[in-house]
Amino acid sequence: MPDDSPELPPCPECSEAFTYEQGTLLVCPMCGHEWSADDAAASDEAGVIKDAVGNVLADGDTVTVVKTVKVKGGGGGVIKAGTKVKGIRLISDGVGDHDIDATVPGLGRMQLKSSVVKKG
């Protein structure tokens, strides 16, 4: 069966991409979560910050850096892929497109891009 419909958003609960429509609802077959397509559209417009794989981030989350990042300014340095960063804070006034304020182990307080981290 060809898929002529626009791409459906991933599940907001488990982030799986296997969402399907059932009447006016979107359904995730992986976790069983159901939500309104209108709710999904509203959350995308509200300036929600998502990680590198599409998970919605929130203040206090723990994230893992998904690729090695060179740190500019200060003393320089490198944040290695796999580094866990706890207790992030989302910001809207970051430098450039940096939208996370966090304390990185071994390097201290800095701003990160949500595109280089993964929730969990």
C-alpha positions in Angstrom: 0.0 0.0 0.0 1.7 3.3 -1.1 2.1 6.0 1.5 0.9 9.3 0.0 0.3 11.0 3.3 2.8 13.5 4.9 5.3 12.0 7.4 3.7 11.5 10.8 5.5 12.7 13.9 7.3 10.2 16.2 5.6 9.1 19.4 5.9 11.8 22.2 6.1 9.1 24.8 8.7 6.6 23.5 10.0 8.5 20.4 9.5 5.6 18.0 8.8 6.5 14.4 6.1 3.8 13.7 3.2 6.2 14.3 -0.1 5.5 12.4 -3.4 7.3 12.1 -6.6 5.7 13.6 -9.5 8.0 12.9 -8.6 11.5 14.4 -5.9 10.1 16.6 -2.2 9.2 16.1 -1.2 5.8 17.6 2.1 4.3 18.6 2.1 0.5 18.1 5.3 0.2 20.3 4.0 1.7 23.5 0.2 2.1 22.8 0.2 5.8 23.4 -2.6 7.7 21.6 -2.7 11.5 21.0 -4.5 14.0 18.8 -2.8 15.1 15.6 -3.8 18.7 16.6 -1.8 18.3 19.8 1.3 17.2 17.8 1.0 20.2 15.5 0.6 22.6 18.4 3.7 21.3 20.2 5.8 21.7 17.1 4.8 25.3 16.8 5.4 26.1 20.5 9.2 26.2 20.1 9.8 22.8 21.6 13.5 21.9 21.8 14.4 18.4 20.5 17.6 16.3 20.7 19.5 14.9 17.8 17.0 12.0 17.4 13.8 14.0 17.9 13.1 13.4 21.6 11.6 16.4 23.4 14.0 17.9 26.0 13.0 19.5 29.3 14.8 21.3 32.1 16.6 18.8 34.4 17.0 16.1 31.8 20.2 14.0 31.5 21.6 13.9 28.0 24.5 12.1 26.3 26.8 13.8 23.8 26.4 11.9 20.5 29.5 13.2 18.7 32.9 14.6 19.8 32.7 18.4 20.1 35.6 20.9 20.1 35.1 23.6 22.8 35.8 27.1 21.6 36.9 30.0 23.8 38.1 29.8 27.4 40.7 27.0 27.7 39.4 25.1 24.7 39.1 21.3 25.1 37.0 18.5 23.8 33.7 16.9 24.9 34.0 13.3 23.9 31.0 11.4 22.4 29.3 9.4 25.2 29.8 12.1 27.9 26.7 12.2 30.2 25.5 15.7 31.2 23.0 15.9 34.0 20.5 18.6 34.9 20.4 20.6 31.7 18.6 23.9 31.5 16.9 24.9 28.2 17.5 28.5 27.1 16.2 30.7 24.3 18.9 33.4 24.4 22.0 31.2 23.9 24.9 32.2 21.7 24.1 31.3 18.1 22.0 28.2 18.0 23.1 26.9 21.4 19.9 26.1 23.3 21.1 24.2 26.3 22.9 25.5 29.4 24.7 22.7 31.3 27.7 21.8 33.5 29.9 19.4 31.5 32.0 17.0 33.6 35.6 18.1 33.6 34.9 21.3 31.6 32.4 23.3 33.7 29.4 25.4 32.8 28.8 26.0 29.0 26.2 26.1 26.3 25.5 23.2 24.0 23.5 22.6 20.9 20.5 20.3 21.2 21.6 18.8 17.8 24.7 17.1 19.4 22.9 15.5 22.4 20.6 12.6 22.9 18.2 12.3 25.9 19.0 9.7 28.4 
